[in-house]
Amino acid sequence: MTTLWQIEQLIVAPKQGELTRVVITAAWRCNGADGNHFGTCYGAASFTAPDPADFIPYLNLTQDEVLGWVFDSGVDKAAIEQNVSDQIERSKNPPTVSLPLPWESAPAPAPLPAE
């Protein structure tokens, strides 16, 4: 399985004290894939006011930097990736399936996955 973390949106305070373009929230997504099976989790992380001494100007931010803030804010990377992995496993081996009603004429149902 491969996973890809990405930042999809940044919400910014135009001015916060003497700082400008301060990121206050980041919307993130974790996508996973294994062949033709996919999973995804989406969320947002909010941040406290930055220390002016450590402030990174908006145009100098990188996705990796913001993802670091996301994980530091409490987003559990391992738990999210496990959730995505579980979605993929359920896609491969669904716990339930919907079959046509047996009393209606319909094509034969697809075979159930082997146990």
C-alpha positions as CSV (number, residue, x, y, z in Angstrom):
1,M,0.0,0.0,0.0
2,T,1.2,3.5,-0.8
3,T,0.1,6.6,1.1
4,L,0.2,10.2,0.2
5,W,-0.3,13.1,2.6
6,Q,-1.2,16.5,1.3
7,I,-2.3,19.9,2.4
8,E,-5.5,20.9,0.5
9,Q,-6.2,24.3,2.0
10,L,-4.7,26.9,4.3
11,I,-6.9,29.3,6.2
12,V,-5.0,32.4,7.1
13,A,-5.4,35.4,9.4
14,P,-4.4,38.4,7.2
15,K,-2.8,40.1,10.3
16,Q,-2.1,38.7,13.8
17,G,-0.3,41.2,15.9
18,E,2.7,42.3,13.9
19,L,2.7,39.2,11.7
20,T,0.9,38.9,8.4
21,R,-0.6,36.0,6.6
22,V,-0.6,33.7,9.6
23,V,-1.8,30.2,9.0
24,I,-4.4,29.3,11.6
25,T,-5.9,26.1,10.0
26,A,-4.7,23.5,7.5
27,A,-7.0,21.1,5.8
28,W,-5.2,17.8,5.1
29,R,-5.9,14.5,3.3
30,C,-4.3,11.1,3.5
31,N,-4.8,8.9,0.4
32,G,-3.9,5.3,0.1
33,A,-3.9,2.9,-2.8
34,D,-3.2,-0.8,-3.3
35,G,-3.8,-1.8,-6.9
36,N,-7.4,-0.9,-7.7
37,H,-8.4,-0.4,-4.1
38,F,-8.4,3.0,-2.4
39,G,-8.9,4.7,0.9
40,T,-8.9,8.3,2.2
41,C,-9.1,10.3,5.4
42,Y,-9.6,14.1,5.5
43,G,-9.5,16.5,8.3
44,A,-8.3,19.9,9.5
45,A,-5.8,21.0,12.2
46,S,-5.9,24.4,13.9
47,F,-2.8,26.1,15.2
48,T,-2.1,28.5,18.1
49,A,-0.4,31.9,17.4
50,P,3.2,31.4,16.3
51,D,6.2,32.7,18.2
52,P,7.3,35.7,16.2
53,A,10.9,34.5,16.5
54,D,10.0,31.2,14.7
55,F,7.5,32.7,12.2
56,I,7.9,31.5,8.6
57,P,6.5,33.9,6.0
58,Y,3.5,32.5,4.1
59,L,5.3,32.4,0.8
60,N,8.2,30.5,2.3
61,L,6.1,27.6,3.7
62,T,6.4,24.1,2.3
63,Q,3.9,21.3,2.4
64,D,6.3,19.3,4.5
65,E,6.6,22.1,7.0
66,V,2.8,22.5,7.3
67,L,2.4,18.7,7.6
68,G,4.8,18.8,10.5
69,W,2.6,21.3,12.2
70,V,-0.4,19.1,11.5
71,F,1.2,16.1,13.2
72,D,2.5,18.3,16.1
73,S,-1.0,19.6,16.7
74,G,-2.2,16.1,17.6
75,V,-3.2,14.4,14.3
76,D,-2.2,10.8,14.8
77,K,-0.4,9.9,11.6
78,A,-0.2,6.2,12.4
79,A,-3.9,6.0,13.3
80,I,-4.9,7.8,10.1
81,E,-2.8,5.6,7.9
82,Q,-4.2,2.5,9.7
83,N,-7.7,3.8,9.0
84,V,-6.9,4.2,5.3
85,S,-5.3,0.7,5.3
86,D,-8.5,-0.7,6.9
87,Q,-10.7,0.9,4.2
88,I,-8.5,-0.7,1.5
89,E,-8.8,-4.1,3.2
90,R,-12.6,-3.8,3.4
91,S,-12.6,-2.9,-0.3
92,K,-10.7,-6.0,-1.1
93,N,-12.7,-8.2,1.3
94,P,-16.1,-6.6,1.9
95,P,-17.8,-7.7,5.1
96,T,-21.2,-7.4,3.4
97,V,-22.4,-7.4,-0.2
98,S,-25.7,-6.6,-1.9
99,L,-27.1,-9.4,-4.0
100,P,-30.1,-9.3,-6.4
101,L,-33.4,-10.5,-4.9
102,P,-33.6,-14.3,-5.5
103,W,-37.2,-14.1,-6.7
104,E,-36.5,-11.6,-9.4
105,S,-34.9,-12.7,-12.7
106,A,-31.5,-11.2,-12.9
107,P,-28.1,-12.3,-14.1
108,A,-26.4,-14.7,-11.7
109,P,-24.7,-12.9,-8.8
110,A,-20.9,-12.5,-8.8
111,P,-19.2,-15.2,-6.8
112,L,-18.4,-14.4,-3.2
113,P,-14.7,-13.9,-2.2
114,A,-13.0,-17.1,-1.2
115,E,-12.5,-17.5,2.5
